[in-house]
Each structure stands twice: as structure tokens, then as C-alpha cells.
Amino acid sequence: MDPNKSPNEPPTNWNTSEKSGITQPAPPPYQQGYPNAGYPPPGSYPNPSGYPTMQYEAPGGQPIPQVQYGHAPYPGQPPITIQPTVYMTPTPLAKPLPDYLGYSIFTLLCCCFPLGIAALIYSIFTRNANVSGQQEIAEKNSRMARILNHTALGIGLAIFVLYIIYIIVMTVYFKQHTSP
């Protein structure tokens, strides 16, 4: 690359007749008779406030000129009113409902795995509803997590009791059949 040449210049062996088929249309001619092209003539703008314009008079019968307050993008145009953005931030519940998260983890690991997973999901939903201030959703999810945890604990205890009974029965059976 030659440092003396600009990178925007075409190469020296550039064929200018190559692009003869690609032409752009010429821009429209400038029209002299329309100084406010695209805009209504000054003085014909509607009143931005929606109220009729009123002429106030100073003592002595002289009219007071109307002054447009506010900033407009172009002279003679009405000002733009922008409303502020309102951010709604949820507040946590004052008395959060129990989420039974520890109970759900216990039933997940020790009692009934499928119901423990469902109870854990409802516990997390309850915690999220407590944080976002949704009382009704928190009540529903808390109740469901408690029901699932109690059911999983009942199933886990029933399986544990049946297992103990099975061990006792098998021990007694083998002792009776193996003794001489």
C-alpha cells in the first residue's frame, strides 16, 4: 500500500465505463417559490392548547403580544409534552407466607423423590410470590407445597414402616426354617 495515496481513491487501473449501467436518478430540482416547503405558512398554526387565542389588552387599549412558552423543535411549532415514565416496583409482603423450602428439600431427599420435586417447585413459586407482593398466588402455592410435602412424608413413612415389617418377617421366617 502506497502511503502517498488515499485509501478512498480508486486504483490506477480502474475502468470507469464498468459502472455505466448503474446510474442513480438526479435529485429533484430546488423549488424557489416555496420557502416553507412541507410546512404551513407562519401564522396559520393551530393553537396547541386547544383553547381559543385571547387578545389581552394593556391599559390604554394596546394589545399585549402572545408569547409561546416551552421549547419546540422548530420555531412556530407547538411544544412537545412528554410524560414521565412511571416505574412500578413490587414490594415484598409484610407478612410472607411460609414457603416450606426446607421441608421440600427433606421430602425430596428422604421420602418420595417425585412429590419432593413438585413440592420444591411450589416452594420456590411461593418464595417468588412473597418477594413480588402477590398475596393470592403465595397462598395458593404455599398450600400446594404443604399438601405435597405432607403426602410425600406420608408415603415415605409408609414405605419405611413396610420395609421394617418386611425385614422383621423375613428375619423370623429364616430363623424358623434354618433352626435344627
C-alpha positions in Angstrom: 0.0 0.0 0.0 1.4 3.4 -1.0 1.3 5.8 1.9 1.1 8.8 -0.5 -2.3 7.7 -1.9 -5.5 8.0 0.0 -7.3 4.7 0.8 -10.5 6.1 -0.7 -9.1 6.7 -4.2 -9.9 4.1 -6.9 -7.0 2.1 -8.2 -5.0 3.4 -11.1 -6.2 0.6 -13.5 -9.9 1.3 -12.6 -12.3 1.1 -15.6 -14.9 3.9 -15.2 -17.1 2.5 -18.0 -17.8 -0.6 -16.0 -20.5 1.1 -13.9 -22.2 2.9 -16.7 -25.3 0.7 -16.3 -25.7 1.6 -12.7 -26.9 5.2 -12.5 -28.7 7.0 -9.9 -31.5 9.4 -10.7 -30.7 13.0 -10.3 -32.1 14.8 -7.2 -35.3 16.8 -7.7 -34.8 20.5 -8.6 -34.8 23.1 -5.9 -38.1 25.0 -6.0 -37.6 28.7 -5.4 -41.2 29.7 -4.7 -41.7 27.7 -1.5 -39.7 29.0 1.4 -41.6 26.8 3.9 -41.7 23.7 1.9 -43.6 21.0 3.8 -44.8 23.4 6.5 -47.9 25.6 6.6 -47.2 29.3 6.3 -46.3 31.1 9.5 -49.3 32.4 11.5 -51.6 29.6 10.4 -50.6 27.1 13.1 -53.3 25.8 15.3 -53.3 26.8 19.0 -51.5 24.0 20.8 -53.5 24.2 24.0 -56.9 23.7 22.4 -58.3 26.9 23.7 -59.1 29.9 21.5 -56.5 32.6 21.5 -57.5 35.6 23.5 -56.1 39.1 23.0 -55.2 40.7 26.2 -55.0 44.5 26.4 -52.8 46.7 28.4 -54.2 49.9 30.0 -54.7 52.3 27.2 -56.1 49.8 24.7 -52.8 48.4 23.4 -52.7 44.6 22.8 -50.2 42.5 24.6 -48.3 40.2 22.3 -48.8 36.4 22.9 -45.7 34.6 23.9 -45.3 30.8 23.4 -43.8 29.2 26.5 -41.9 25.9 26.3 -39.4 24.6 23.9 -40.4 23.5 20.4 -38.3 21.6 17.9 -38.7 24.3 15.3 -39.9 27.9 15.5 -43.6 28.2 15.2 -44.4 24.6 16.1 -46.2 23.7 19.3 -44.0 22.3 22.1 -43.9 18.6 22.7 -45.2 17.4 26.1 -43.5 14.2 27.3 -45.0 12.4 30.3 -42.5 10.9 32.8 -42.0 7.2 32.9 -43.6 5.5 35.9 -41.8 2.5 37.3 -43.8 0.2 39.4 -41.6 -1.8 41.8 -43.3 -4.6 43.7 -42.9 -4.5 47.4 -42.5 -7.8 49.4 -45.3 -8.9 51.5 -45.3 -7.5 55.1 -46.1 -11.0 56.5 -44.7 -13.5 54.0 -46.3 -16.9 53.9 -44.3 -20.0 54.7 -42.6 -21.5 51.7 -41.7 -24.9 53.2 -38.4 -24.9 51.3 -36.5 -26.9 53.9 -39.4 -29.4 54.3 -39.5 -29.7 50.5 -35.8 -30.5 50.3 -36.1 -33.1 53.1 -39.0 -34.9 51.4 -37.1 -34.7 48.1 -34.1 -36.4 49.5 -35.5 -38.7 52.2 -39.1 -39.6 51.4 -40.6 -39.5 48.0 -38.5 -38.1 45.2 -41.2 -37.2 42.6 -43.5 -35.5 45.1 -40.4 -33.8 46.6 -39.6 -32.2 43.3 -43.1 -30.9 42.9 -43.1 -29.6 46.4 -39.8 -27.9 45.9 -41.1 -26.2 42.7 -44.2 -24.9 44.6 -41.9 -23.7 47.4 -39.8 -21.7 45.0 -43.0 -20.2 43.4 -44.2 -19.3 46.9 -40.9 -17.5 47.7 -41.1 -15.6 44.4 -44.7 -14.5 45.1 -43.7 -13.4 48.6 -40.9 -11.2 47.2 -43.1 -9.7 44.4 -46.0 -9.0 46.8 -48.6 -11.3 45.3 -50.6 -12.5 48.3 -53.1 -14.7 46.5 -50.5 -16.6 44.4 -48.3 -17.0 47.5 -51.2 -18.5 49.5 -52.1 -21.0 46.7 -48.5 -22.1 46.2 -47.8 -22.4 49.9 -50.9 -24.5 50.4 -49.9 -26.8 47.5 -46.3 -27.1 48.7 -47.6 -28.1 52.2 -50.0 -30.7 50.8 -47.3 -32.2 48.6 -44.8 -32.3 51.5 -47.3 -34.0 53.8 -48.2 -36.5 51.1 -44.6 -37.2 50.3 -43.8 -37.6 54.1 -46.7 -40.0 54.5 -45.6 -42.1 51.5 -42.0 -42.1 52.8 -43.1 -43.1 56.3 -45.4 -45.8 54.9 -42.6 -47.2 52.8 -40.2 -47.1 55.8 -42.7 -48.9 58.0 -43.5 -51.5 55.4 -39.7 -52.1 54.9 -39.2 -52.6 58.7 -42.1 -55.0 58.8 -40.7 -56.9 55.8 -37.3 -57.1 57.5 -38.9 -58.5 60.7 -41.0 -61.0 58.8 -38.1 -62.2 56.8 -35.8 -62.5 59.9 -38.4 -64.5 61.7 -39.0 -66.7 58.7 -35.4 -67.5 58.2 -34.8 -68.2 61.9 -37.7 -70.7 61.9 -36.6 -72.6 58.7 -32.9 -72.6 59.4 -33.0 -73.8 63.1 -32.5 -77.6 63.6 
